[in-house]
Amino acid sequence: MSMSSVKSVETATVAEVQGLYGTFSFPERLLQKIWQRGDFDLTATRLSDGRAIKILYAGKWNHLGGPDFSAARLSIDGRELTGDVELHLHARDWVAHGHAGDPAYGNVVLHVVLFPCAELETNGVGGRKIPVLCLLPLLHHGLEEYAAEEAMEHLAGRPLHQAQEVLGALSNEELNTLLSAHAKQRWTGKVHFAGERIKRLGWEGACHHAALEVLGYRFNRAPMLSVATLYPLVEWTEGRVDPARVFEEMADRWSVQGVRPLNHPRLRLRQYAEWCTLRPDWVVRLREDAGLRDMAAASTSSASINTGEWRRTVRLTAQRLRVQDQVCGGVVSGSRLDNLVCDGFLPLLAAQTGLNFQPVWAGWYAGDAPEALAGVLQALGVFGARGQPAAQGPIQGLLGWMLAREGELRGA
């Protein structure tokens, strides 16, 4: 078997993991993406034998034969070294893939595994000992959340005419029931992950991490989370963080090519600094926000009315402006504010208070939802009819249905 074919076998390796709604697949290639993005707590990395390790450079991702990453730079207990990095879901995969006797792996200086193992070292070529780093305890999110995001990336750019054809065959009642069920599943997952984040970081830390993550958008989410870890909220609220210096410190980690000027990480860091200066108590304001709680209570008694009427009933436009001013200091607005509310604030509030914010989330503005998804829903008559403006719930329902269908097709 050629080396390139060996690589194809390795990258096809998957783990079946139990999630909220049954088992899901976590491929080894996704672990490689997480390593390449640095999408884990880089400040708390320790080898299995207890030694401190710093990842100075993750290495160049190798998509052909041989180790997964080459020319990585590491510091172990203050001693710098350069070499290759190999990643596996389980430590035992090193032997299963035959690396111990393969000269191509002779320069591996670090074995990264997803799941914890008893091994403190890996036996390399010629019996050389290779240190082991376990990533699972360091991840910013649960495995299911990473897997869902990976599946959504696969959906990006896919033609949506098939979704329109399949869903178009349903009656209006069947379609709305289907979208509502998938939206509820998506909401439940978001609240679950928000609760895990609160357990890990506390309320203040969870809000801080969520805010910077959403401001980072999809391309700079990982470095923004690293910023959140390196610079706690109190340093921002006390004005001890220089956004320009933070940006320069992480210059090699930002993704700026193709990023719209308004989403540039330099600008987003400045916005967050201004936000925290204007509203140093914003996490307290969010938790005690009476307006959002009143909306949740009102929504429970008006769940049967259409979105447009619901928005008028709860005065959503005014509530949105109030959150923009009272929680965010007027610094974040538009679709980015909507993303903050739907992806960050509401799931965190639901997890923290136990109140039902799902109707508020479902009826909220669509935020940065892909136009193609809104287009499908408009073609299906979900959006655009009288009283049915674009909203978060149906878009998340369509996303959830597409993810489920993608999983079924892969498993067929």
C-alpha positions as CSV (number, residue, x, y, z in Angstrom):
1,M,0.0,0.0,0.0
2,S,1.4,3.4,-1.0
3,M,2.0,6.1,1.6
4,S,-0.7,8.3,0.1
5,S,-3.2,5.5,0.4
6,V,-2.2,5.0,4.0
7,K,-3.0,8.7,4.6
8,S,-6.5,8.3,3.0
9,V,-7.2,5.4,5.4
10,E,-6.1,7.4,8.4
11,T,-8.1,10.6,7.6
12,A,-11.2,8.4,7.1
13,T,-10.9,7.2,10.7
14,V,-13.9,8.3,12.8
15,A,-15.1,7.9,16.3
16,E,-18.7,7.2,17.1
17,V,-19.7,9.4,20.1
18,Q,-22.9,9.5,22.1
19,G,-24.6,12.9,21.8
20,L,-27.9,14.5,22.8
21,Y,-29.8,12.8,20.1
22,G,-28.0,9.5,19.6
23,T,-24.5,8.8,18.3
24,F,-22.6,11.0,15.9
25,S,-19.4,10.7,13.9
26,F,-16.2,12.6,14.9
27,P,-13.6,12.2,12.1
28,E,-9.9,12.4,12.6
29,R,-9.8,15.1,10.0
30,L,-11.9,17.4,12.2
31,L,-9.3,16.9,15.0
32,Q,-6.7,18.0,12.6
33,K,-8.7,21.2,11.8
34,I,-9.0,21.9,15.5
35,W,-5.3,21.6,15.9
36,Q,-4.5,23.8,12.9
37,R,-6.9,26.5,14.1
38,G,-5.7,26.3,17.7
39,D,-9.3,25.9,18.7
40,F,-8.6,24.9,22.3
41,D,-7.2,26.4,25.5
42,L,-3.6,27.1,24.5
43,T,-2.9,28.5,28.0
44,A,-3.5,25.2,29.8
45,T,-1.7,22.7,27.6
46,R,0.2,20.0,29.6
47,L,1.6,16.7,28.4
48,S,0.3,13.5,29.7
49,D,3.4,13.2,31.9
50,G,2.6,16.6,33.4
51,R,5.2,18.8,31.7
52,A,4.1,22.2,30.4
53,I,4.0,22.6,26.6
54,K,3.5,25.7,24.5
55,I,2.5,25.4,20.8
56,L,4.5,28.2,19.2
57,Y,3.6,27.0,15.7
58,A,1.2,24.2,14.9
59,G,3.1,23.2,11.8
60,K,2.2,23.0,8.1
61,W,-0.8,20.7,7.5
62,N,0.3,17.8,5.4
63,H,-2.6,16.4,3.2
64,L,-0.4,13.7,1.6
65,G,1.5,10.8,3.1
66,G,3.5,11.0,6.4
67,P,2.9,12.9,9.6
68,D,-0.2,15.3,9.8
69,F,1.8,18.4,10.5
70,S,5.4,19.2,9.6
71,A,7.9,21.8,11.0
72,A,5.9,22.5,14.1
73,R,7.6,24.6,16.8
74,L,7.0,23.6,20.5
75,S,8.4,24.5,23.9
76,I,8.4,21.8,26.5
77,D,9.4,23.0,30.0
78,G,11.1,25.9,28.4
79,R,13.1,23.9,25.8
80,E,12.2,24.7,22.2
81,L,12.2,22.0,19.6
82,T,11.0,21.7,16.0
83,G,9.6,18.6,14.3
84,D,6.5,16.8,13.1
85,V,3.2,16.3,14.9
86,E,0.9,13.3,14.4
87,L,-2.7,13.3,15.5
88,H,-5.1,10.5,16.3
89,L,-8.4,10.0,18.0
90,H,-7.0,7.3,20.2
91,A,-3.4,6.7,21.3
92,R,-3.7,3.1,20.1
93,D,-4.1,4.3,16.5
94,W,-0.3,5.0,16.4
95,V,0.3,1.3,16.5
96,A,-2.8,0.4,14.4
97,H,-1.5,2.6,11.6
98,G,1.9,1.1,11.7
99,H,3.8,4.3,12.5
100,A,6.3,2.8,15.0
101,G,8.1,1.0,12.2
102,D,7.7,3.7,9.5
103,P,10.8,5.9,8.9
104,A,8.5,8.6,7.5
105,Y,7.5,9.2,11.2
106,G,11.0,9.4,12.5
107,N,10.9,13.1,13.1
108,V,7.6,13.2,15.1
109,V,8.2,15.2,18.3
110,L,4.6,15.2,19.6
111,H,1.7,12.7,19.5
112,V,-1.7,14.5,19.9
113,V,-4.7,12.4,20.8
114,L,-8.3,13.4,21.3
115,F,-9.4,11.0,24.0
116,P,-7.5,10.5,27.3
117,C,-5.2,7.6,27.6
118,A,-3.1,5.9,30.2
119,E,0.1,6.1,28.1
120,L,2.5,8.9,29.1
121,E,4.6,8.4,26.0
122,T,4.4,6.9,22.5
123,N,7.0,4.5,21.2
124,G,8.4,6.0,18.1
125,V,10.7,4.8,15.4
126,G,13.7,3.0,16.8
127,G,12.1,3.0,20.3
128,R,12.4,6.8,20.6
129,K,9.9,8.2,23.2
130,I,7.4,10.7,22.0
131,P,5.4,12.9,24.4
132,V,1.6,12.7,24.3
133,L,-0.8,15.6,24.5
134,C,-4.6,15.0,25.0
135,L,-6.9,17.6,23.6
136,L,-10.3,16.7,24.9
137,P,-10.0,18.5,28.3
138,L,-8.8,21.6,26.5
139,L,-11.5,22.0,23.9
140,H,-13.6,25.2,23.9
141,H,-16.8,23.2,22.9
142,G,-18.3,19.8,23.2
143,L,-17.5,17.3,20.5
144,E,-21.1,17.3,19.2
145,E,-20.9,21.1,18.7
146,Y,-17.7,20.8,16.7
147,A,-19.2,18.0,14.6
148,A,-22.3,20.1,13.9
149,E,-20.3,23.0,12.8
150,E,-18.2,20.8,10.6
151,A,-21.3,19.4,9.0
152,M,-22.6,23.0,8.3
153,E,-19.3,23.8,6.6
154,H,-19.9,20.8,4.3
155,L,-23.4,22.3,3.5
156,A,-21.9,25.7,2.6
157,G,-22.0,26.1,-1.1
158,R,-24.2,23.1,-1.7
159,P,-27.1,23.8,-4.2
160,L,-30.3,24.1,-2.2
161,H,-32.8,23.2,-5.0
162,Q,-33.0,19.6,-3.6
163,A,-34.1,20.9,-0.2
164,Q,-36.7,23.1,-1.9
165,E,-38.0,20.2,-4.0
166,V,-38.3,17.8,-1.0
167,L,-39.8,20.2,1.4
168,G,-42.0,21.7,-1.3
169,A,-43.9,18.4,-1.5
170,L,-45.1,18.9,2.1
171,S,-48.3,20.6,3.1
172,N,-48.0,23.9,5.0
173,E,-48.8,22.2,8.2
174,E,-46.4,19.4,7.7
175,L,-43.6,21.9,6.7
176,N,-44.1,24.1,9.7
177,T,-44.2,21.1,12.1
178,L,-41.0,19.7,10.6
179,L,-39.2,23.1,10.8
180,S,-40.4,23.7,14.3
181,A,-39.2,20.2,15.5
182,H,-35.7,20.7,14.0
183,A,-35.6,24.3,15.4
184,K,-36.4,23.0,18.8
185,Q,-33.7,20.4,18.6
186,R,-31.2,23.1,17.5
187,W,-32.3,25.3,20.5
188,T,-32.0,22.5,23.0
189,G,-28.5,21.8,21.8
190,K,-27.5,25.5,22.1
191,V,-28.8,25.7,25.6
192,H,-27.0,22.5,26.5
193,F,-23.7,23.8,25.3
194,A,-24.3,27.1,27.0
195,G,-24.9,25.3,30.2
196,E,-21.7,23.3,29.8
197,R,-19.8,26.6,29.2
198,I,-21.3,28.1,32.4
199,K,-20.2,25.0,34.4
200,R,-16.7,25.3,33.0
201,L,-16.2,29.1,33.2
202,G,-18.9,30.5,35.4
203,W,-21.5,33.1,34.3
204,E,-19.1,36.0,33.8
205,G,-16.5,33.9,31.9
206,A,-19.2,32.2,29.8
207,C,-20.6,35.5,28.7
208,H,-17.1,36.9,28.0
209,H,-16.1,33.9,25.9
210,A,-19.4,33.9,24.0
211,A,-19.3,37.6,23.2
212,L,-15.8,37.5,21.8
213,E,-16.5,34.2,19.9
214,V,-19.5,35.7,18.1
215,L,-17.6,38.9,17.4
216,G,-14.9,36.8,15.8
217,Y,-17.4,35.4,13.3
218,R,-16.7,32.0,11.8
219,F,-13.2,32.7,10.4
220,N,-11.7,34.1,13.7
221,R,-13.7,32.3,16.3
222,A,-10.7,30.3,17.6
223,P,-8.3,33.1,18.1
224,M,-11.0,35.2,19.7
225,L,-11.6,32.4,22.2
226,S,-7.9,32.4,22.9
227,V,-8.1,36.2,23.5
228,A,-10.9,35.6,25.9
229,T,-8.8,33.1,27.9
230,L,-5.7,35.2,27.9
231,Y,-7.5,38.4,28.9
232,P,-10.3,37.9,31.4
233,L,-13.3,40.2,31.4
234,V,-12.1,42.3,34.4
235,E,-9.1,43.4,32.4
236,W,-11.4,44.7,29.6
237,T,-13.8,46.5,32.0
238,E,-10.9,48.1,33.9
239,G,-9.4,49.4,30.6
240,R,-6.2,47.3,31.0
241,V,-6.4,45.7,27.5
242,D,-4.9,47.4,24.4
243,P,-6.8,46.0,21.4
244,A,-4.1,47.0,19.0
245,R,-1.4,45.1,21.0
246,V,-3.7,42.1,21.4
247,F,-4.1,42.0,17.6
248,E,-0.4,42.2,17.0
249,E,0.4,39.6,19.6
250,M,-1.7,37.1,17.7
251,A,-0.8,38.3,14.2
252,D,-0.1,34.9,12.9
253,R,-3.5,33.4,13.9
254,W,-6.0,35.9,12.4
255,S,-7.7,35.0,9.2
256,V,-8.2,38.3,7.3
257,Q,-8.3,37.3,3.7
258,G,-11.8,37.8,2.3
259,V,-13.1,39.1,5.6
260,R,-15.4,42.1,5.2
261,P,-14.0,45.3,6.8
262,L,-16.8,45.4,9.4
263,N,-15.8,41.9,10.5
264,H,-12.0,42.5,10.7
265,P,-10.7,41.2,14.0
266,R,-8.8,44.5,14.7
267,L,-12.1,46.4,14.5
268,R,-14.0,43.8,16.6
269,L,-11.4,43.9,19.3
270,R,-11.7,47.7,19.4
271,Q,-15.5,47.4,19.6
272,Y,-15.3,45.0,22.5
273,A,-12.9,47.2,24.4
274,E,-15.3,50.2,23.9
275,W,-18.3,48.0,24.9
276,C,-16.7,46.9,28.1
277,T,-15.6,50.4,29.0
278,L,-19.1,51.8,28.4
279,R,-20.9,48.9,30.1
280,P,-18.4,47.4,32.6
281,D,-21.4,45.6,34.3
282,W,-22.8,44.2,31.1
283,V,-22.9,40.6,32.2
284,V,-24.9,41.6,35.3
285,R,-27.3,43.7,33.2
286,L,-27.8,40.8,30.8
287,R,-28.6,38.3,33.6
288,E,-31.1,40.7,35.2
289,D,-32.6,42.1,32.0
290,A,-36.3,42.4,32.8
291,G,-37.2,43.1,29.2
292,L,-35.9,39.8,27.9
293,R,-37.6,38.0,30.7
294,D,-40.9,39.8,30.0
295,M,-40.6,38.8,26.4
296,A,-40.2,35.2,27.4
297,A,-43.3,35.3,29.6
298,A,-45.4,37.1,26.9
299,S,-44.3,34.6,24.3
300,T,-45.6,31.7,26.3
301,S,-49.1,33.0,26.1
302,S,-48.9,34.1,22.4
303,A,-47.1,31.1,20.9
304,S,-49.9,30.5,18.3
305,I,-49.7,34.0,16.6
306,N,-47.6,34.6,13.6
307,T,-44.1,36.1,13.8
308,G,-45.1,39.6,12.7
309,E,-47.9,39.9,15.2
310,W,-45.7,38.4,18.0
311,R,-43.0,41.0,17.3
312,R,-45.6,43.8,17.6
313,T,-47.0,42.3,20.8
314,V,-43.5,42.2,22.5
315,R,-42.3,45.4,20.9
316,L,-39.3,43.6,19.5
317,T,-37.8,46.6,17.7
318,A,-37.8,48.6,20.9
319,Q,-36.5,45.7,22.9
320,R,-33.7,45.1,20.5
321,L,-32.6,48.8,20.7
322,R,-32.7,48.5,24.5
323,V,-30.4,45.5,24.5
324,Q,-28.1,47.3,22.1
325,D,-27.8,50.3,24.4
326,Q,-28.2,48.8,27.9
327,V,-26.2,45.6,27.5
328,C,-23.8,46.5,24.6
329,G,-23.4,50.2,25.2
330,G,-24.6,50.9,21.7
331,V,-21.4,49.6,20.2
332,V,-22.7,46.4,18.5
333,S,-25.7,46.7,16.2
334,G,-27.4,45.2,13.2
335,S,-27.0,41.6,12.3
336,R,-24.0,41.1,14.5
337,L,-26.2,42.1,17.5
338,D,-28.8,39.6,16.4
339,N,-26.1,36.9,16.3
340,L,-25.0,37.9,19.8
341,V,-28.5,37.6,21.1
342,C,-29.4,34.3,19.4
343,D,-26.1,32.5,19.6
344,G,-24.9,33.9,22.9
345,F,-27.2,35.8,25.1
346,L,-30.5,33.8,24.9
347,P,-29.0,30.3,25.2
348,L,-26.9,31.5,28.2
349,L,-29.9,33.1,29.9
350,A,-32.0,29.9,29.4
351,A,-29.2,27.7,30.8
352,Q,-28.6,30.1,33.8
353,T,-32.3,30.9,34.7
354,G,-34.2,27.9,33.5
355,L,-36.7,30.2,31.8
356,N,-38.1,29.4,28.4
357,F,-36.5,31.8,25.9
358,Q,-37.1,29.5,22.9
359,P,-40.0,31.6,21.5
360,V,-38.0,34.7,21.8
361,W,-35.1,33.1,20.0
362,A,-37.4,31.6,17.3
363,G,-39.0,35.0,16.6
364,W,-35.9,37.1,16.7
365,Y,-34.4,38.7,13.6
366,A,-32.4,36.3,11.3
367,G,-29.0,37.9,11.9
368,D,-26.2,36.8,9.5
369,A,-28.1,33.8,8.2
370,P,-27.1,32.8,4.6
371,E,-29.3,34.5,2.1
372,A,-29.7,31.2,0.3
373,L,-31.5,29.7,3.3
374,A,-33.8,32.6,3.6
375,G,-34.4,32.3,-0.2
376,V,-35.5,28.7,0.1
377,L,-37.9,29.5,3.0
378,Q,-39.3,32.4,1.0
379,A,-39.9,30.1,-2.0
380,L,-41.6,27.6,0.2
381,G,-43.9,30.4,1.5
382,V,-42.5,30.3,5.1
383,F,-41.2,33.8,4.8
384,G,-42.7,36.7,2.8
385,A,-46.4,36.1,3.5
386,R,-48.3,38.6,5.5
387,G,-47.0,38.6,9.0
388,Q,-44.2,36.2,8.3
389,P,-40.9,38.1,8.1
390,A,-37.5,36.3,8.1
391,A,-36.8,34.9,11.6
392,Q,-34.3,32.8,13.5
393,G,-36.5,29.8,14.2
394,P,-37.4,28.7,10.6
395,I,-33.8,29.3,9.5
396,Q,-32.5,27.1,12.3
397,G,-35.2,24.6,11.6
398,L,-34.1,24.4,7.9
399,L,-30.4,24.1,9.0
400,G,-31.3,21.3,11.4
401,W,-33.3,19.4,8.8
402,M,-30.4,19.7,6.3
403,L,-27.9,18.5,8.8
404,A,-30.1,15.5,9.7
405,R,-30.6,14.7,6.0
406,E,-26.9,15.0,5.4
407,G,-26.3,12.5,8.2
408,E,-28.8,10.1,6.8
409,L,-27.3,10.3,3.3
410,R,-23.8,9.7,4.7
411,G,-25.0,6.7,6.7
412,A,-26.9,5.2,3.8
